Amino acid sequence: MAGRNGASDERGRLEADPFDYRVTGAGAVIVSRGGRPVMTVGGRDAARLVAALQQADDGRTQHLLARASGNYRRGNERT
């Protein structure tokens, strides 16, 4: 079943192995998982991501970081 805004984590993977992020001085967002960086988001995308992360709760933060990393669509999710 889909959660808020169509986001779903039915298998609990985001709770078991959560994403983490760090905002650099230049405004880029470094997304990491398991202590290893998986992606760096820069420019306008980083600014939008930071703004969304500041307003998000823990669950929504995980979904935003999963989408930003590209590790979101696996299977038959609909857009």
ABEGO torsion letter per residue (X at the ends): XBBBGGBBBAAGAAAABBBBBBBBAAGBBBBBBGGBBABBBBEAAAAAAAAAAAABBAAAAAAAAAAAAGBABBEABBX
